[in-house]
């Protein structure tokens, strides 16, 4: 049917603001494209044969390889590490290399380190005696690597230059594409007390029994990354920006006191030599124990070992393939348990090492949490590829390495613990075990882009936490859901609403932000959660995220590789989202500005008449029209409520009679109420417009308008509701899905805001 029929029928309303906009002369000059929906071509690098426009590795993608053979000895009495290593470096790049860069991260604690001097200092007016003594009375820690020698494969000294935490090794011959070079380094360093200066690696001293528990990492000179993005990644290690490392194979021999228990990255090669018969029996049992952990070293055995202080030594031999780093933990205090986790056709060992000070919390939750994390992360990314994952108890620590991590969470001396301690421990174990996926396997550059491992990992942590609460409801009772610290949109609101002078875009170097936790962990995790739940939907997001994870496992992705893959695999144009959330410090704030009510009329209202008069248009010049006139007293809306639209407008009634069949007229909608809802956006971030409409009969209707509704006007947009029921309420973002920083403007009619006095009065009454 030709709906135009005998005449033009249009529902027409021109607001005063629109009329004014049309009449305004173009007095301004031109401008650049400032749309928040423009593509990210200016921000992104041009795709090439190394990294494709789809976000996948290109046909010429390469990465270097660094293989290590190491002999390490721990001097427990003096808390010192001695080591010798041979590095075999393979140049898979198309470039010829004149020198190699090696990382010396322990030098951040050398007496000559500039790291403590890079931030301004102010006098603290009150400090604990311990804080004051550490700051002003104690001599500086004598840290940093002591390099004994650097030699080539023939034992000839190689020239090297140390620049703070980086060492350049000058090669006698250029290392061509496809060639290998081997060289050796001998070194030693003093191990710091990580409970004093929050070192990522070190020991905790237990004065009650005179023992130390060691968590050792960054303990050897490590190769820097060379790639197609920036050549050598030789940014200095200042302390916040973590690590960029190539993959390789490791053969490591670690000598410690004979009464120590030790675990590390890689497969233990001489288990029967270092295990007792009882430990071997228990280990075999643990390999088939899928429901609960098996104690390899019991609390009684650990407590007995605490008193032994053997003068003998024992060497533990490990081999690890395709890992980007190496770490180990050793102490005579460790209780040790293991549990098998079915991972596809393979079994993975979930492992925990902890002193008696960690119980009863650790024996109850640590290994259980490790196993849960492996399953959860594997469901959302790829099956965990290594043979084990270890959680090590370390006071005030949370740090990750391939197959092994340090985690805090200590009960009181009487064994009691609060929910805060319990959930803090479970969360940090999930987070640090999760780092096996990002960045230990999906190997991003932490030194430059902290959010690529911390943010993605915190997002997966949030999902794993919620799944933990569903799987173990008894562990979170009486709570309804796991109390995640980050991930829910509401949790990031205080940060995004903060002082812009202290905020940095997510796409910032970790060393240059004021609040690293919200910036690199919380905000990107929240952004991904909103992307999954509100913007893309779980099915499309999960598929694209898995594609990214598979494309870049055991490779070195950049932020652009992630952004491009998520769009490539979902058919979602997300440039506006990446720009707003990751490249700016804009925030979300969307509100209801105005609600206008209209009625159907055959005659134009005052504003329409003014518009026609300004253009010398008479009603006689117009075809038959149906006008939506703003209700301003011209006609009583009450009388229109009793009439169908066809009875409210003669021209509309004639159109329906002339152009619709009886059957079509019987099915016609009968809206009595017409509303134009205008929304404004004080915040800079465009987001989907999520609205709940409430009607006089108590029913509600939910609508989600895509973020693109803001594409032509970044400040203000309108929607129209034509309903048989009277509209009594409008609420933006009713379920708090978008991290809106100001909800006082989210409703119509505006919710009455209680004064501070009223809120205090209510709290006082509740407390009585």
N, C-alpha and C positions, 0 to 999 in steps of 0.2 A: 504494500500500500504506500502511496506517496503521501507522507505525513504533512507535506506542505499544503496539499489540497488546493482549495480555492484561494487561500491567502497565507501570508507569512505569519506563523505563530511563534513567538519568542518569549521566554521568561527573562525579563531584562531588568537589571538594576545597576545604576552607575553611582557609586559613592562620591561624595564631595571630593575626597582625596584623589580619586581616580580622575575626575573631571579636571581638577587643578593640575594634575600631572600632565594631562594632555594639552592644557592651554599654556603651560610654562614654556617659555622660549628656551632654546638650546644655547645657553650662555656660557657653558663650561667647555673647556677643551677636551681632547681625547684622553684616553687612559689605557694602561696595560690591562690585560686580562687578569682581573682580581678575583674571579670566581673561585670559590672554595671547591668547586666540582671540576676544575680543569685538571688535565692529566699531569702526572708527576715527571714529565719529560725533563724539566729544568733541574729537578733534584736527582734523577736517576742517571747513572752512567749508561753510555750507549752499549747495547748488547753486542757481543762479539763471539768469536769461535770458542772462547773459554767459558763464557757464561751466556746462555741463550736468553732471548726475550721472554720465553715461557717461564723462566726461573729454574730451569734444569741445567745441569752441567753441559757445556758445549762439547763438540766433537774433539776439541783440542785441550779440554780441561786436563790439568796435571796437578800433582802435589808431590812434594819432596818426601823422602823417607830417611829417618834417623834410627839406626839400630845401636843398642848399647850392650856392652858386656861390663859388669861392675862387680867389684869386690869391696864390701862395706864392713867396717867394724865399729861397734859402739863401745866406747869406754864409759861404762856406767858410773864408775867412781868419780870421774871428772866431768861427766856429761859432755862428751866430745865425740864427734863423728870423724872417722878417717876413711878415705875412699880413693880408689883408683878405677878409672873407666876407660874403655876404648869405644870410640864412636865411629861407626861406619856410615858415612853420609852419601846418599845417592841423589844426584842432580837429575831429576826428571823434567826440569824446565827446559825450554828452548834456548835459555840464556847461558852464556859462559860466566862463571863466577871467579872473581879474583880473590875473594876472602869469604870467611864464614863468620856469622854472629852467634855467640853463645850467651845464654842468660845466666847471670849470677845473682839470683834473687835474694840470697842470704845477705848480700852486701847492703840491703836496705837497713840492716842493723849494725853495720860497721860504725866504728867511732867517727869515721870521716863522712858518713852518710849525710846528704843534704835533705833527706826526707823529713826529719823532725823540724827543719828550719823553713819549710815552704809555707806553713800557715802562721798567721799572726798569733801572738799570745797575749793574754791579759791575766792580771793577778786575780786568782780566785779568793774571795773574801773569807771563805770557810771551806776547809777540806778535812777529810779524815786524817789521822796521824800517818796511816799507811800511804795515802795518796801524797801527802806532803813530803814524807821521807823519800818516796820513789822519785819525786820530781826534783827535790833540792838537795838531798843529803847523800844519796847513793851515787857511786861512781857509774858512769855510762857502761852499759853492757858491751863487752868486748866481742862483738859479733862479726859476721862477714866471712867470706872464703879466704883462706890462706892457700894460694896456688903454689904448689911445689914445682911442677913443671908442666909443659905442653910439648909433646913430642910427636913426630910423624911415625909411620908404620915401621921405619927402620931405626927408631930410637933417636933420631936427630932432633934437636930442639927446634920448635917452630916459634917464630916471632909472634907476639900477641900484645894487644893494647887493651887495658881495662878502663872503661868509662863508666864509673859508678856501678850500675847493675848489669852492664853489657860488656862482653869481651869480644874483640875482633881478633880472629886468627888469620894471619896473612899466609896465603898458600904459596909454596915455592913455584908451583905451576898452575896455570889457569885450569879450573875444573870445567870441562866441556859438558855439553848436553849429553845425558845418558851415562856419564862417568861417575865413578865412586872414589872416595878418599877416606882413609882411616887415620885417626890420630888418637893420642892418649893424653889424659889429664890426671894428675894426682893432686889431692887437696885435703884439707881438714877444716873444721870450724867448731866453735863452741855452741852447744845446743841451748837455746833460751828457755826460760820458764814461761810457758805460754799463758799461765794464769796471771802474770804480772803485766805483760805488755800486749796481750791479745794477739800474739803471734799465731799464724796459721799452723805452725809446726813447732814442736818443742816437747817439754815434759811438765808434768805436775808432780810436785814433791809432797809426800805424805809423812809429816813429822812423827805421827803416832808409831809408825813401824819403820821409818827410815828408807822407804822405797820411792822410786820414781816410776811413773807410767808415761811411756814415750809414744807420741804420735808424730811420725817423722815424714816430712815432705819438703819439696824444694831443696833437697839435701845434696843435689849433684848438679854440676854445670849441665844445662839443657840447651839443646839446639833451638834457635829461633825459627820462626816460619818465614819461608820465602814463597811468594805466590804471585799470581797474575794481577792482583789488585794494587799492591803498593811495593812490590819487591820485598826487601827485608822488613819484617815487622820487628823493628828494634827500638820501639818506644821504651823508655825507662820504666822500671817497676818502682812506683812511688808508694804503693801500699794498698790503694783501693782498686785500681784496674787490675784484674787478675791475669789470666795467662793465655798465650797463643803458642801452640805447640804442634809439631808434626807427628804423624803416626810412625810407629816403628815396632821392632821386636826387642825384647829385653831378656837377658840372662843375668841374674843377680844372685850373688852369694852374700848372705848377711850373717856376720858373726856377732853373737851376743853372749852374755853369761849363760851357763848351761842350765840354770834353773828358771830362765825366762820362757814365757810362752809368746809366740810371735805369729802374726799373719800379715799378708802383704798382697799387693797386686801380683797376679799370675798364679800358675799351678805349682804347687809344692812338689819338687822332684825327689826328695829324699825323706818322705814321710816316715818310713819304717825306721830310719836312723834317728829322727828327732822325736818321734812319738813313743810313749811307753806301750806295752802290750795292751793295757787297759784302755788307753786312748785309741789304739787301733780298732779294738773291738767296738767301742762306742761310735767311732767314726763310721764303721761299716753299718751299724744300726741306723745312724743318722741318714745315711744315703737312701734309705727306704722309709723314713719317717716323714709323712706328708702332712700330718695333722698337728704335730707338736714338736718342739725342739728337743734334742738329746744333748745332755751335758757331756762334753768331751773332757773338760777339766771342772771338777766339782768345787763348790765353795770351800769345802773342807780341805781339798788339795791346794787350792789357791792360798788359803790362810796359812797352811803349813809352809808353802814355798816362800811366803813373805819373810820368814824368819831364817831362811837358809843361807843366803848371800854366798853362793858358790864362787870359788875362784877359778873354776873350770870354764871352758868356752864350748859353744856349740854353733855350728854353721848351718843355716837354713838356706836351701837352694830353690830358686824359683825361675820359672820361664813364663813369659807373657808375650802373646802375639797380637799385633795390630792394636796397640794401646798408645795413647798420646802422653802418658806420664807414668810416674811410679811413686808409691808410698808404702810405708809399713808401720806397724804398731807392735811394741814389745814391752813386756813387764813381767815380773814374777807375781804380780797381783791379779792377773787376769783370770776370771771365770770364763769359760768358753763353751758356747752351745751352738748347735747347727740343726737345720731342718731342710728337708728336700722340697723343692717347688717344681711341679711339672710345668715345663715350658715347651709346648709342642711335642716333639718326639724326644726331647732332652730333659734332663734333670739339672736344676740349678740349686746350689746350696745357699740358703739364707743363714748368715752367720752373725754372732754377736760376741764381742769381747768387753768385759766390764769388771771392775773391782767390786768387792763386797759393799763398798759405799753406794753403789748403784741400786742395790736391792732394797725392797722387793719389786721396785718399779721395773727394773730392766729385765729380770727373769720373766716377768709377766708380759711385757709389751714389746720389747725390742725386736726379737726375731720374728714375732708375729707381724709386726709392722713392716719389716724388710720384705717378707713374703708377699704381703698385701700390695706393697708398692710395686714390686716387680710385675705382678699380675695386672694391676691397674694401668700402669704406664705402657705395658706391652699391648693392652687392649686398644689404647689410643694412638700408638705409634707403630712399633714393630716388636717382634719377640726379642727379649733380652738375649744377647748373643754370647755373653761370657758365662763361665762355669760357676761363679759364686758372686755374692754381694755381701760385704762385711760392714756392720755397724759397730763402731768403737766408742766406748764411753770416754768423754774428755770434758772436764769442767769448763763451762763458759765457751765451749767450742761448737762450731758448725762449719765443717769444711769437707770438700769432696775431691776424690781422686778415682782413677779407674778401679772398680771392684771394691773400693774401701773408702770409708768416710768417718769423720769424727762428729760426735753428737753430744749435746749437753742433756741435762735432766737428772738432778740428784735429789733424793729424798732428804728429809731431816735426819739427824743422827739416830733418832728413835725409829726410823723407817717410815714415818708418816709423810704424806705429801698431799698437796692441794690439787684441785683440778687444773689450776694454772700450770703447775709443774708437770702434771701428767700430759695434758694436751700440748704443752710446749715441747716436751720430749717426743711425743708421737709425731708432731708436725715437723720438727727438725729432722727426724729420721726419714720421714717421707721425702722431705725436700732434698736432703743430701744423697740419699740412695737414688732419688730421681735424677740427680745430676749425672748419673751414669749415662743417661740418654742424651741430655743436653748439659754440658758440651763435650762429654767424654767420647761420645759416638758421633752425634751431629756436632761437629767440631768447629764452633764459631770462634771468633776472635774476641775473647773476653777483655783483653787489654784495651780495645777500642770501643766495643759495643757490649757493655755489661748486660743490657736488657735481653740480648739474644740468648743468653743462657739463664740468667736469673728470672727474667720476666716470663719466658716460655715455661720454665720449670715451675715457677710459682703458680702459673695457670694450671698446669697438670697436677701440681700439689693440691690445689683447691678441689679439683675433681676427685682425686684420690682420697682426700680427707672426707668429703661428703659420702663417698662410697664406703669408706671405713666405718662411718657412723651407721650406714645401712646394714653393713655386714656384721658389725659387732655392736648392736644397740645397747647391750649391757655395759659396754665400756663408756658410753656417753650419757646413760641415764642419770638424772631424769630429764636431760636435755632432749629436745625434739630432733635436733640436727647437730652435726659436728660444729663446734664454735670456731670456724676458720677465721684466722686473723686477717687474711687478705683474699680478695677474689670477688666478694659481693660488691656490687656497685656502691652501696652506701658507705663502705669502708674507706673509699678513696676520696670522698667528698671533702673532708677537712683539708687534705693536701691540695686538691685542685682549687679550693676556695681561698687558699693562702695568699700571702703577699707575693705579688708577681716578681718582686726584686729577688726573692729567694727561690724561684722556680726555674727549672731548665727543661727544655724539650727532652723527651725520652732519647732522641737521637743526639745524645751528648756523651762525651767521654766521661767515664766514671770519676775521674779525678777532678772534674770541673763542675760538679753539682753540689748544692748545699745539703740536700736530703736524699742520700743514695738509696735508702730503703724504699720510700714511696716511689722514687723516680725510676729505679731499675727493676724493682720487684713488684710493688703494688699496682702502679698505674698500668704497665703493660699487661699484667695478669688480668686486671679488671677490663681493659680494652678487649682482650681476647675473649673473656667471658661474655661481655656484652655482644661482641661480634657473633659468638656461637648461639647465644640464647635469643637475641632480639633482632639482629640485623640479617644474618644469613640463615639461621636455623641450624639445628644440630646435624641433620643429615648432610647438607652441603659442606658445612664447616668441617665436620669430622673426616669426610672423604678428602677434602683438600689438605687438611693438616697431616693426614697419613701419607698423602703423596709427597708433601714436603719432607716428612721424616724419612721416607724410603729413598727419595732422590739424593738426600744429603747425608745419610749415615755413612760414617767413615770418610767424610769429605769436609771441606771448609766452606760453608755458605756465608754469604753476606746478607745484610738486611734486605737488599733488593731481591735477592734470590727467594727469600721468604715471601715478601710482598707479591712478587710476580707469580709465584707458584700458587698462592692462595686464590688469586684472581683467575689464573689459567685453568685451574681444576674445578672452578665453581661457576664460571660465567657471571661473577659479580664484579662490577666496576667499583673497586674499593679505594681508589686514589684519594677521594675526599676523606675517607676514614683514616688512612695512613697519615695524610697531611695533618689533619686536625689533632689526632691523638698522639702521633709520634714526632711530628716536626714542629709543633707549636706548643705553647702553654695555654691555649684556649681552654675554656671550661664549658660545661653544659648548663644552660639556664633557659628554659622555655616556659612561657606563661600564657595565661588567658588574658588578653587585653580588653576584649569587649564582646558582648553578645547582643546582636540586633535582631528584632522580631519583625516579620513582614506579613502582609496579607495580600491576597490576590485582588486585583482591581482592573477595570477597563480604562481607568484614567490615570495619568501619571501623577506621582506625588510631587511635592514642592521641589525637591532636588532635580528630579527629571525635568520638570517644567523649566527650571533655571538653565539646565543644560540645553534644552531645545531652543529656548529664547536666545541664548548666546550664539546660536548658529542659524537663527531665523527659520527654525523649523516649526511648522504648525501641526496640530493634531490631524488636520485634514491631509497634510502631506505624508502622514505615516500610514502604513498598511495596518490591518487589524492586528492589534497588539494585546498581549496579556502582560500586565505590569505587576511586579512584586514591589509593593510600596511599603516603606518603613512605617511601622505603626506609630503615628504621631497625633492621633486624635481625629484624623479625617473620617474614619469609620470605626465603629465599635467592633473590636475583635470578638466580643462575646456573641454578636449575632452571626458572625461568620463561622463560629464553631459548630453551629447547627446545620451548616450547609456544606455540600460537597463542592470541590473546586469548580465543577461545571456549572453549579448554581450560583457561584460567587462571581463569575465573569461571563457576560453574555457572549463575547467573542469566542471564548474557550468552549462554551456550550455549543455554539454553532459549529465550531470546528469538529467537535466530537461527533455531533449528529451527522455531519456531512462526510466524515472521513473514517469513521469506525463502524464496524458491524455491531449488531446487538450483543453478540458473544464477546467482542472486544470491550464494549462499554461495560459489560457485566464484570469484567476482570480488572477494570481500571483501579489504580490505587486511589485512596481518598485522603490525601494529606490535608489536615486542617491547620497545621502549624509550620511556619517556615522561619528558619533561623540562619543567620550568618554569624559564625564564630570566628573572631579574629584573634590570632596568636602572635605574640612577639617573641623575640629571641635575644634577650640582653647578653647571653653568653655567646662566645664566638664559634662554638662547635655546632655544626649542623648534625642533627640526629633524627631518627625516625620520630614522627609525631604520634605518640601513643595517647589515645583519648578514651575516657569512659564517659558516656552520656547517661544521665539519670532522668527518668520521666516521672510524671506526677503519680502514676500508678505504682511506683516503686521499682519498676523494671529498669535494667541497665543494658546498654549496648556498648561494645568495645570495638574500636577501630584503630588500626595502625596504618598511618600514612607513611610512605617511604621517605627517607631523608631527602630524596630529590625534590620534595615539595618546596624546599628552600632554594632551589637552584637558580631561580630568577629574581628572588627577593630574599636577601639574607637576613632581613630585619623583621619582616612581617608577612604572614600568609593568612588566608581565610578558607574555611570550609563551610559547606551548606548542609543543613539537616532539614529535610521535609518529612514530617511525621504526622501520624494520626493522633499522637499523644503529645501533651504539653511537655516541653523540656524544662526541667527544674534544676539541673546541675550539670556542670562540665568539670572534669578533672584530667589534667595532663599527668602522664606517667603514674598511674594509680598504684602500681606495684613496685615503684622505685627501681626501674630497670636500667636507667640511663645515667646514673650518677649526677642528677640535677642538683646543683649546689644551693638552690634557693627554692623551696617548695611553698613559700608564702604567696607566690603569684600563680600557683598551679590550679586554682579552683575558681569556679564561678557558680553561685555567688562566693565571694571571697570568704574563706574561713576566718572567723574571729580569732585573733591572736591573743592568747592569754598573756597578761603582764607577768613580770618576774614575781611580783607580790602574790598574784593569784596562784602561780605554780608553787611558790613556797607554802602558801596556805593549804593547798591540796596535799602536799607532801606531809605537812605537819599533821593534818587530820588522819592521813593514812597511818602515820606512825603511832597514833594514840590507841 
